[in-house]
Amino acid sequence: MQNRIEPPILLSRVLTLVFATTLVVLAALLIKLYKLFPLDRPEVFFLRSVNTNGVEITLTQVMPNGDDFEHYKRAFIAEYIKTRNEVTPNVRTMQKNWGPDGAVKTMSSEDVLADFAKTAMYDEFRLNNGSLDFSCSVELSQGSVNQYTSDGATYTVDFKWFCTNSYGQTARKDYRIKVTLATDDATTMHWTDHMENPLGLRIVGYSVESGDGDPLDAFVVGKE
């Protein structure tokens, strides 16, 4: 009985295997290309050829309209509430959010930023160079951000806020904040800020509707 494969038969089987593998790889590549094109979502790209640190630009693009822009505004407001009112012992994160060129500054008008800088917690942050031994959290539920005026500029935000330190955790407290957005297309800002806030939105109004004062004045370090 023949117990070996003749060279021509072996070569034929090897070539068949190689051909089948090639077809599988080609099919996988075609599927990948099919998923890549056409693009089904907008993406923002920034092209630059020189160092633009410190350069100021003026936004002149037309603001988008419709549901997409409404979703973007609500997400922007929710992010602002968390960035402004959350505290972490991580110095790097606090400097990124509350520092002289941090996210709160990028997202706020000068008046709103000045009021933020008067809070008790910002004083703690400044006096301790961003090193804090407590944390504060914001809890936002779905539907927390709602239009307050029909022009789409003013919103209310409902959230729970509490702090934790070595003494324990404070009770969750309910707050309602009213914020007003500036959505004009002539905002002047630093290029680096534009990278973080591409539409140049600004919080130009910030007031506490309920909750007995600014959250950042509500927590005394070392006590509830």
Number of C-alpha atoms within 10 A of each C-alpha: 3 5 5 7 9 9 9 8 10 12 12 11 12 11 12 12 12 11 11 12 12 12 12 11 11 12 12 12 12 12 11 11 11 10 11 10 8 8 8 8 5 6 6 6 7 7 5 7 5 6 7 12 10 11 10 14 16 14 17 12 10 10 12 11 8 7 9 9 12 14 10 13 20 18 13 17 22 18 14 20 21 18 21 21 19 20 27 18 15 14 16 13 15 21 18 15 21 24 18 11 13 16 21 24 21 24 25 22 18 14 13 19 18 12 12 22 15 12 15 18 21 19 15 14 19 16 11 12 13 23 17 20 15 18 15 20 17 22 16 16 11 5 9 15 22 14 16 15 11 8 7 14 17 19 22 20 23 21 20 16 23 21 23 21 17 9 11 12 15 15 12 14 16 16 19 18 20 19 24 19 21 16 17 15 15 13 15 13 17 15 17 17 20 19 13 12 16 13 20 22 21 24 25 19 18 23 15 16 16 13 16 13 12 20 22 20 13 18 17 11 16 12 12 15
